[in-house]
Amino acid sequence: MSGRKKKETYIQSLEGMTRKHSQWRDVMHRLFKNRLAIVGLILVAAVLFATIFANFLTPYDYSAQSFGDRFVYPCLAHPFGTDQYGRDLLARILYGGRVSLIVALIAVVISLVIGAVLGAVAGYFGGMYDTVIMRVIDIIMSIPGLLLAVAISAALGTGLLNTGIAVGLASIPGGARILRSTVMTIRDEQYIEAARAGGAGHAYIIVHHVLPNTIAPLIVDASLKVGMAILTISSLSFVGLGVSEPTPEWGAILSSGRAYIRDFWPLVIFPGLAIMITLLGFNLLGDGLRDALDPKLKQ
C-alpha cells in the first residue's frame, strides 16, 4: 500500500511539472503579444545596456573636473552638457544609473527573501504564526513606506549598502502579504497533500513545493519593486540620506543641480528623465508580466 502511494505521489509530481512547463509557454506567448510590455522590456533593456557598458559609451570619467568647462550646454563633445564642476553629465548619469540599479537590486533581494519567508510561514502554518506575523506587518504598513525608509536610513547612515538595506526593509510588508495570500491558495492542493502523505516535512514542502509555485507573483512583485526602489533611493539621496557625493546617483545629481534649476536646466532635466524612463520601463514590464501570468486580472 505504501509503495502504491509513493508511486501515485511521483506520478502527480510529474503531472504538475508538465502543467507548469505548458503554463510558462503560455505566459511568454501572452507577454510578447502585449505591446506595452514590449515597450517596457525595450526601455529596461536600454537602461541596463547603457549602465553596464557606460565606459564604452562615454570617454569621460564621471569624477573628472574641468573648471574651464563649467555649465556647458549639450553639444557634440558633451551630449548632456557639464555640471557646476565641469564634469560630463552623460558620464555621471550613466554611471549613476549603475549605482542606482545596484542599490535597487540589493533592496529588492532583501525585500523578496525576508518577505517570502514571512509570507510563506504565515500562509502555510496559519494560526498563531499567521496572526503574529500579519499583525506586525499591519503595524509596519501603517507607516508610509518612504517615511519608514527615511527613518531606517537616518539610523543606519548614508552609503550604498545602508541605503539598499533601508529601502529593502521598508518594502518587506507588501511582498509578505502577497506571498501569504498566494500560499494560502495552494497549501491544500493535491500535490501538497501528496507530499505530506509521502512523509515530507514542513520545511521540505515549503522549500520544494510551496515556494517554487509562488514564482509568478514574486516575479511581478520584483519587477514593480525595482522601479519603486530606484525612485525611493533617488528620493533619499535627494534629501541627503542616501548615496552622497562624489558617488554619482540620479537623486544625488538632481540634488546638486537644484540650486541651478532656473539658470541651467540640463542638471535637473536629464537625471529626471533617466528616473522617469527607468520607472516607466519597469512598471510597464511588471504590468505586462502580471497580465501574462494571470489574464483574469486584466479582464
N, C-alpha and C positions, 0 to 999 in steps of 0.2 A: 504493500500500500504506500509506504514511504517512497519507494522507487518511482511509482506512478506519479505521485505528487511532484517529485523533483522534475520528472520529465515534462509534466504539464507546465511547471514554472519556467523551464527552459524554452518550451515552445511559445509561451506567452511573451517571454522576453524578446525572442526573435521576431515575433509579430509586431511588437511595439517598436523595435528598431527599424523594421521595414516601413511602418507607417511614418516614422519620424523622417526618414530619408525622402519619402514621397512628399511630405508636408514642406520640407525645406526647398524642394524643387519648385513647388507651387509658390512659395514665398518669394523666391528670386524672380519668378516669372511676373508676379504681381508688382514687385518693386520696380522692375525695369519698364513696366507699362505706365508707371506714374511719372509724368513729365516733371512735376515739381520736385519729386525725389531725385530725379536725374540731375536737375539744376543744382540741388543741394549737394549731391555727390560730386559734381564738377567743381563747385565752389570749395568744398572741403579738400578735394584733391589738389586744386590750385594753391590753396593756402599751405598745405603740407609740403608740396613741391617747392614753393618759394622759400619756406623757412628751412627746410632740410638742406637745400642747395644754395643757401644765401651767399656763401663765399664764392660761388661761381657766377652769381647774378649781379654782383656789385664789386668793383675793385677797391672800395674804400673800407677801412677799418671803422667799426661803429664808434670807437672811442677816440679816433684821431681828430685833434683840434687844429683849426686853421683860422686864426682871428682876422686874417685878411679876407676870408670868405664868409663872414657872418651875414645871416639873413639874405642869402641868395635865393631868389625865386626859382621855381622849376625851370630847368634848361637841359640841354643835351648832356652836359657834364654832371649835373645833379638833377635827375628827373623829378625828385620830390623837393628839391631845394636843400638848404642847410639851416641849422638851428642857431641859437644865440652864441654858440661856441665855435661855429664853423664846421660842425660835424655833419656828415652826409645823412640826410633824413631817411632816404631809402634804405641805407645800410642799417640804421637804427631800428627802423620798422621791421625789416626782415629778421634781424637777429632778435629783436624784441618779440616777434611772433614765436620764435623758437622758445624763448623763455616762457612766454605765456602758455604755450601748449604743454611744455614740460611740467609746469606747476599745475596746470589743469589736469594733466594725466595723474599726477600724484594725488590730487584731491579726489578725482573720480575713483581711483583704485581704493583709497581709504574708505570712501563712502560706500562703494559697492561691496567690499569684503565685509566690513562691520555690519552694514545694513542687511546683507544676505544672511549672515549668521544669526542676527537678532530676529529677522523676519522668519527664517526657516524654523528656528526653535519655537517661536511664538505660534506659528501656524501649524506646526506638526504636533506638538505636545498639547497645546491648548491649556485650559485650566488655569492654575496659578501662574505658570510660566507666561502665558498669554496676557493675563491680567497685569502682572507686574511690568513686563516689558512695554506693553502698549500704553500703560498709564504714564510711564517715564517718557515715552515717545510723544504722547499728547502734551505733556508739560513743556518739552523742548520745542514742539511745533507751535506752541502759543507765543513763542518769541520770534519775531521776524528774522528770516534767515540771514539777511545782510547784517542786522544788528548783532546777531549771535556771532557771525564771523568777525565782526569788528571787535567784540569783547574778547574772543579767543585769541585773535591776532595781537591785541593790545597786551594780553597776558603772556603770550609766547615771545613776542618781539618780531621785528622785521626779518626778512630773508626769504629765499626761495622755498626752503623746506618748511619753515614755520608758516608761511602763507598757504602752502599746499595743505598742511595739516589743519589749519584753521578753517579753510573752505571745505575740506573733506568732512571734518567733524560736524560742521554746521548743516551739511546736506544729507546726513545719515537718515534722519527720520522719514523723509519721503520714500526712499528706497526700501526701508524696512517695512513700511505699510504696504507698498506694492507687492513685495515678496510674500508677506504674510497672507494677503488675500489670495495670491496665486497658489501657495502651498495648501491652504485650506480647501481649495477646489480639487486638488489632486491627491490629497493624503489618503482618501478612501478608494482610489482607483484600483482596478483589478490587479495591475502589476505590482502595486504596493502591497496589497493583501497577499499576493503570491509570494513576494519576498518575505513577508512575515511568516507565512506558512512554511517556507523553506528554512526557517530558523535564523534569518538575518537579524542582526541587532539594530537598534535605533540609529546609531551613528553610521553604520554601513548603509542603511536605507536612505538616510538624509544625504549622504555624500554621493552615493552611486545611483540613486533613483529619483530623489526629490529635487536636488539642486540642478542636475542635468536637464530636467523638464521645466525649469524656470528660466532657461537661457533666453527665450524670446522676450519676456518683459525686461530682463536685465539688459539686453542689447538696446532696446528702445530707451530705457532709463539712462543708460550710459551715453548714448548719442545726444540726448537732450541735456544731460548734465554737463557735458564738455563745454557747450556754448554758454550755459549759465555760469559755469565755473570761471570761464575766461572773463565774463562780464563782472563777476564778483571780485576776481583778482585785480582787474583793472580799477574797480572802484576803491579797493583797499589801497592800491598803490597811488591812486589819485589823491587820497587824503593823507598819505604818508605812513600807512600802516602795513603796506605790502612790500613789494620789491622796490628798493630805493636806488638812487644814482650811486655809482656810474653804470650799474647794470641796466641795459635797455629793456623796458617793458612798456606795453602800449599805454597803460594807465599812468605810469610814471612820465612817459613822454608827453602825454596830454597835460599832466600837472605842471611840468616845467614850461610848457608853452602857453598856459592860460593867461599869464601876465602880458602876453603879446598878441592876444586874440584879435584886438582891433587893428593892430598895425601890421601883423604878419600872419595871414590865415593858414599857410601850409602847416604850421606847427600843431594845429588842432584838427584841421580837416583830414589829413592823411591818416594819422593814427585812429581818429574816429571812424573813418571809412574801413580801416582794417578790422576794427572790432565789429562793426556792423555787418560786413561781408562774412566774417567767420561765424558770428552768431546766427545769421540768416542761413548759412550753409548747413550748420549742424541742426538747426531747428527744422528745416525742410527735409533733411535726411531722416531725422528722428520721426517726424510725422509720417513720412513715406514708409519707414520700417514698421511703424505702428499699424498703418492701414494694411500693409502687406501681411503682417503676422496675424492680424485679427480683422479681416474685412468687414465683419459685422459692426465694428465700431464706426466705420465710415458710413454705413447705411443708417 
